[in-house]
Amino acid sequence: MERQQFQQALLKAAMTEGLQDAEVYAEFSSATSIKVNEGELDTYETSEEGGVSFRARFNDKMGYAYTEKIEQGSIHFLVEAVKKNADVIEIEDTTTSFAGSEHYAQAAFYNDNLATVTPVAMISTLQQVEEQILALDERIKRVSYCQMQLFTGERHLVNAKGLDLHEASNGLIIYANAVAMANGETKTGSEVEIIDDLTQFTTERFAKRVAAQAVAGLGGLSIASAKYPVILENEAATALLNVFTSSFSAEEAQKGMSRLQGKVGKQVAATQVTITDEPRYTKSLSKTTFDAEGVATMPRTIIKQGVLQTLLHNRRTAEEAGVVTTGNAYKPSYKGTISIAPHKFVLQAGTVSKDQLITEMDKGVLITNLAGLHAGANTISGDFSVAASGFYIEGGKIVGPTKQMTIASNFFELLTTIEAVADDIYAGFARVSSPSLRIAPIAVTVE
């Protein structure tokens, strides 16, 4: 049974059974993952997954169900499952299905350059990267991870009000991790990159970045534990902001689980800070023209010069707050229920370089990597204490890498003490991108 035929038959069956606000959300993806080790193919995996979720209102309560089987027998199963789910669900959900936005952006997220990428080309690229990393520095002893993943995805949302939305996307990612050793010390370095055209990808440049990351941490200095002014390098700043994106969810605020509750229109960050949510950001793996409820997505300013402009809403939280949804309804997969997430938070770049931030610092610490964020951060209070790697700065110059550090502060307080924003936005592949940030002194403990 074809997917579109299945979806329409399911909507028709729902109406016949007296279900209201019926909606069908389909999501399918496939991926090819290849890893090399010591010049040889180590792992070759292909995967396919996907299915259909169905939600509808029964006896004034919204029920949910899903299936991976696109066949006639699943239609009766989904209808009955929604009825049973609606009977037992305790969370009140008064939102109705969505008839559609007035305008949807015209955009294509399927890259034809990637459609012709072959496993042979992926293996060859990985072998080159691994060989080049090992040749760059004798202190690099091995490449522990060298992998690429090519993936495609498809989303389709239809409902009983005539809404019919579809989009397809694909992407290619490379990731490598190298191990460097010297004088009994071991350090690792890694890089990840989103590739738009494999024929234009420069393996040498990528390999140099991986190697530089690995050897940079060797020869760690022991500095006094104290409060230091800190430069959060772009990747570390991105990782920190990514952990706290839930604080911008109206759903969390309405539950009393966010310190940003009631802060719209108020100063919550330094004036240097402007954060936008970009649903079609160039270097993003989650580009979209519509959210999980079918609402058209558009760029939005979340923080403007330190002032919180809006929280992120889906239709239910917007209704409760008496505002218009921001189009941030999110489903982690077809199996999940609707929640809220950013499309791509982008902390807007400043006008100074990271090097300039360093030269302007008398004594301080450059943080290049954070570890254990999910375990060491409290997303409600904002407190965090996490392991960090980086360098000691004195007299406007990098003296050398430090031994393992722990930094501790509060995210919401940190936002207000950002003193400068660099111009080097980190792309990555999370739902956040940030440039390097200079912040006021925080507690740094060194081993």
C-alpha positions in Angstrom: 0.0 0.0 0.0 1.5 3.3 -1.0 2.1 5.8 1.8 -0.1 8.6 0.5 -2.9 6.1 -0.2 -2.5 4.8 3.4 -2.7 8.3 4.9 -5.8 9.3 3.0 -7.5 6.0 3.9 -6.6 6.5 7.5 -8.2 10.0 7.6 -11.3 8.7 5.9 -11.6 5.8 8.5 -11.1 8.4 11.3 -14.0 10.5 10.1 -16.2 7.4 9.6 -15.5 6.5 13.3 -16.4 10.0 14.5 -12.9 11.1 15.4 -12.2 14.8 15.1 -9.0 16.8 14.4 -7.5 13.8 12.7 -3.8 14.2 11.7 -1.3 11.8 10.1 2.4 12.5 10.4 4.8 10.3 8.5 8.6 10.2 8.8 11.1 7.9 6.9 14.9 7.9 6.8 17.8 5.9 5.5 21.5 6.1 6.2 24.8 4.6 5.1 27.5 4.7 7.7 31.1 3.8 6.9 34.1 3.7 9.2 37.8 3.0 8.3 40.6 1.8 10.6 44.3 1.6 9.6 43.5 2.1 6.0 40.9 -0.7 5.8 37.1 -0.7 5.8 36.1 -1.4 9.4 32.3 -0.8 9.4 29.8 -0.6 6.6 26.2 -0.2 7.9 23.0 0.7 6.2 19.7 1.4 8.0 16.2 2.3 7.2 13.5 3.4 9.7 10.3 5.2 9.8 6.6 5.0 10.3 3.4 6.9 10.7 1.9 8.6 13.8 -1.8 9.3 14.1 -3.5 11.6 16.5 -7.2 12.5 16.7 -9.8 13.8 19.2 -12.1 11.2 20.8 -14.7 12.2 23.4 -13.0 15.7 23.6 -9.6 14.2 24.4 -6.6 13.9 22.1 -5.3 10.3 21.6 -2.1 9.2 19.9 -0.8 6.0 18.2 1.8 5.0 15.7 2.9 2.1 13.4 5.7 1.1 11.2 3.5 -1.1 9.0 2.0 0.7 6.1 -0.7 -1.7 5.3 -4.5 -2.0 5.3 -4.6 -3.8 8.7 -2.9 -0.9 10.4 -5.7 1.5 9.7 -8.1 -0.2 12.1 -5.4 -0.7 14.6 -4.5 3.1 14.7 -8.1 4.2 15.0 -8.8 1.9 17.9 -5.5 2.7 19.6 -6.3 6.4 19.5 -9.7 5.8 21.1 -8.1 3.7 23.9 -5.3 6.2 24.4 -7.8 9.1 24.6 -9.8 7.3 27.3 -6.8 7.0 29.6 -4.8 10.1 28.9 -4.8 12.6 31.7 -3.1 15.6 30.1 -5.6 18.1 28.8 -5.0 19.2 25.2 -7.5 21.6 23.8 -5.6 22.3 20.5 -7.3 21.4 17.2 -5.7 20.3 14.0 -4.3 23.1 11.9 -5.8 24.3 8.7 -2.5 25.8 7.4 -0.5 29.0 7.4 -1.1 31.7 4.7 2.4 31.3 3.3 5.1 28.7 3.4 8.7 29.4 2.3 9.7 27.8 -1.0 12.9 25.8 -0.3 14.5 22.6 -1.3 16.6 20.6 1.2 17.6 17.7 -1.0 21.1 18.2 -2.3 21.6 16.6 -5.8 25.3 16.7 -5.3 25.0 14.1 -2.5 22.6 11.9 -4.4 25.5 10.5 -6.5 27.9 9.9 -3.6 29.0 6.2 -3.6 30.3 4.0 -0.8 33.5 3.7 -2.7 34.0 7.5 -2.7 33.2 7.7 1.0 35.8 4.9 1.8 38.4 6.6 -0.4 37.9 10.0 1.4 38.1 8.4 4.8 41.3 6.6 3.9 42.9 9.9 2.7 41.8 11.7 5.9 43.2 9.0 8.2 46.5 8.8 6.3 46.9 12.6 6.3 46.2 12.9 10.0 48.8 10.4 10.9 51.4 12.0 8.6 51.0 15.5 10.0 52.7 14.9 13.4 54.8 12.1 14.8 53.0 12.6 18.2 49.8 11.4 16.7 49.8 7.7 17.3 46.5 6.6 15.9 43.2 7.7 14.5 40.6 6.1 16.8 37.6 7.1 14.7 37.2 8.1 11.1 33.6 7.9 9.9 31.2 9.3 7.4 27.4 9.1 7.3 25.2 9.7 4.3 21.5 10.0 5.1 18.2 11.0 3.6 15.0 11.9 5.3 11.3 12.5 4.4 8.4 14.1 6.3 4.8 14.2 5.3 1.9 15.7 7.3 -1.7 15.6 6.3 -4.9 16.2 8.2 -8.7 16.2 7.9 -8.8 20.0 7.2 -7.0 19.6 3.9 -3.5 20.4 5.1 -0.9 18.4 3.0 2.8 19.2 3.5 5.8 17.3 2.4 9.6 17.8 2.3 12.7 15.7 1.7 16.3 16.3 2.7 19.7 14.6 2.7 23.1 15.2 4.2 26.7 14.0 4.5 28.8 14.2 7.7 32.4 13.3 8.4 33.8 12.8 11.9 37.4 12.0 12.9 39.2 11.6 16.2 42.9 11.4 16.7 45.1 10.3 19.7 48.3 12.2 20.4 51.0 11.0 22.9 54.1 12.6 24.3 56.1 12.4 27.6 53.6 9.9 29.1 50.6 12.2 28.3 47.7 11.3 26.1 45.3 13.8 24.4 42.6 13.5 21.8 41.2 15.8 19.2 38.2 15.6 17.0 36.4 17.5 14.3 33.1 17.2 12.5 32.0 18.8 9.3 28.8 18.9 7.2 29.7 18.3 3.5 27.6 19.8 0.8 29.7 18.5 -2.2 32.2 15.6 -1.7 34.0 16.5 -4.9 34.9 19.9 -3.4 35.8 18.6 0.1 39.4 19.2 1.0 40.7 16.3 3.0 44.0 18.0 3.8 42.3 21.0 5.5 40.0 18.7 7.6 43.0 16.5 8.6 45.0 19.5 9.7 42.2 20.6 12.0 41.9 17.2 13.6 45.7 16.9 14.1 45.9 20.4 15.5 43.2 19.6 18.0 44.9 16.4 19.2 48.4 17.8 19.7 47.4 21.2 21.1 46.6 19.9 24.5 49.9 18.2 25.1 52.2 19.6 27.8 49.5 20.8 30.1 50.4 23.6 32.6 49.3 23.6 36.2 47.9 27.1 37.1 46.4 28.2 40.3 42.7 27.5 40.9 40.9 30.9 41.0 38.4 33.0 39.3 39.6 33.8 35.8 38.1 35.8 32.9 37.3 33.3 30.3 37.1 33.0 26.5 34.7 30.3 25.5 35.8 29.2 22.1 32.9 28.8 19.6 32.6 25.0 19.9 32.5 25.2 23.7 30.1 28.1 23.7 27.8 26.2 21.3 27.9 23.1 23.5 27.0 25.1 26.6 24.1 26.9 25.0 22.8 23.7 23.5 22.3 22.1 26.9 20.1 25.0 28.0 17.8 25.4 25.0 15.0 23.8 26.9 14.9 26.9 29.1 13.6 28.8 26.1 10.6 26.5 25.8 7.2 28.0 26.7 6.1 24.5 27.8 8.9 24.3 30.4 8.1 27.8 31.5 4.4 27.1 32.0 5.4 24.1 34.1 7.6 26.3 36.3 10.7 24.6 35.0 12.5 27.5 33.4 14.0 30.6 35.0 12.9 32.5 31.9 9.3 32.3 32.9 7.8 35.7 33.0 10.9 37.3 31.5 9.7 38.2 28.0 10.4 41.9 27.4 13.1 41.9 30.1 16.9 42.1 30.0 18.2 38.5 30.4 21.6 38.8 28.7 24.3 41.4 28.0 23.5 43.9 25.3 26.1 42.2 23.0 23.9 39.1 22.8 21.3 38.6 20.0 20.0 35.1 19.4 17.8 34.2 16.5 16.1 30.9 15.6 16.8 30.1 12.0 14.7 27.2 10.5 16.6 27.3 7.2 20.1 28.1 8.4 22.7 27.1 5.7 24.8 24.8 7.9 22.0 22.9 9.6 20.7 19.4 9.4 17.2 20.3 10.6 16.1 22.8 7.9 12.4 22.9 7.4 9.5 25.0 6.1 6.9 23.7 8.6 7.0 22.5 12.2 5.5 19.3 13.6 2.0 20.8 13.6 2.2 22.1 10.0 2.8 25.7 11.0 5.0 27.7 8.6 8.4 28.3 10.0 10.2 31.6 9.8 13.4 33.2 11.3 12.7 34.8 14.7 14.6 36.9 17.1 14.6 35.3 20.5 17.0 37.7 22.3 17.7 41.1 20.9 20.5 43.1 22.5 20.0 41.1 25.7 16.2 41.5 25.9 14.1 38.4 25.7 11.7 38.8 22.8 9.7 35.6 23.0 9.8 32.0 24.3 9.4 29.2 21.8 5.8 28.0 21.4 3.7 25.3 19.8 0.0 25.8 19.3 -1.0 24.5 22.7 1.4 26.7 24.7 0.6 29.7 22.5 -3.1 29.2 23.2 -2.4 29.0 27.0 -0.3 32.2 26.9 -2.7 34.1 24.6 -0.1 34.6 21.9 0.6 33.3 18.4 2.7 30.1 18.0 6.3 30.6 17.0 6.2 27.5 14.8 8.5 25.5 17.1 6.4 22.3 17.6 8.8 19.4 17.5 8.6 15.6 17.3 11.8 13.7 18.0 10.5 11.0 15.7 7.2 9.8 14.3 6.8 7.9 17.6 6.9 11.0 19.8 4.3 13.4 21.0 4.5 17.1 20.2 6.9 19.1 22.3 9.0 22.2 21.6 12.5 22.8 20.3 14.5 25.4 18.4 15.2 24.9 14.7 18.6 26.4 14.8 19.6 28.9 17.6 22.3 31.2 16.2 24.0 33.6 18.6 24.8 36.4 16.2 28.4 37.1 15.5 30.3 40.2 16.7 32.9 42.2 14.9 36.1 41.1 16.6 38.2 38.1 16.0 38.9 35.4 18.5 42.6 36.3 18.3 41.7 39.9 19.2 39.8 38.6 22.3 43.0 36.8 23.3 45.4 39.8 22.7 43.1 42.0 24.8 43.2 39.6 27.8 45.8 40.2 30.5 45.4 36.9 32.4 42.7 34.4 31.7 41.7 31.0 30.3 40.7 30.0 26.8 38.2 27.1 27.0 38.2 24.9 23.9 36.1 21.9 25.0 33.6 21.0 27.7 32.8 17.4 28.8 30.0 16.0 30.9 27.6 18.8 30.3 24.4 16.7 30.5 25.5 15.3 33.9 27.0 18.4 35.3 24.4 21.0 34.3 21.0 21.7 35.9 18.8 23.1 33.2 16.3 24.5 35.7 18.5 26.4 38.0 21.2 27.1 35.4 24.0 25.9 37.7 26.8 23.9 36.0 30.1 22.4 37.0 31.9 20.6 34.1 35.3 19.3 33.0 37.0 21.6 30.5 40.1 21.7 28.3 41.9 24.8 27.2 44.8 27.2 27.4 46.3 29.7 29.8 46.6 33.3 28.5 48.9 35.9 29.9 49.9 39.3 28.5 47.6 38.8 25.5 49.3 35.6 24.4 48.6 31.9 24.8 51.2 30.5 27.2 50.2 26.9 26.7 47.6 24.3 27.4 46.4 23.7 31.0 46.0 20.5 32.8 42.4 19.2 33.1 40.1 22.0 34.5 36.7 22.2 36.0 34.7 25.3 35.5 31.6 26.3 37.5 29.1 29.0 37.1 25.4 29.7 36.3 24.2 29.8 32.7 21.7 32.6 33.3 24.2 34.7 35.2 26.8 34.0 32.5 24.5 35.4 29.8 24.5 38.7 31.6 28.3 38.8 31.9 29.2 38.3 28.3 31.7 41.1 27.5 32.4 40.5 23.9 31.3 38.3 21.0 33.7 37.2 18.3 33.0 36.8 14.6 33.7 33.0 14.3 30.4 31.2 14.4 30.7 27.4 14.8 28.5 25.4 12.5 28.5 21.9 14.0 25.4 19.8 13.6 23.4 20.5 16.8 20.5 22.9 16.9 22.7 25.7 18.1 25.6 27.7 16.6 27.6 30.3 18.5 30.8 32.3 18.1 33.5 32.6 20.7 32.5 34.6 23.8 34.5 36.5 26.4 32.9 36.4 29.8 33.6 37.9 33.2 35.6 35.8 35.7 34.2 32.4 36.8 35.5 29.7 39.0 38.3 27.6 37.4 39.7 24.6 39.3 42.8 23.0 37.8 44.1 19.5 38.6 
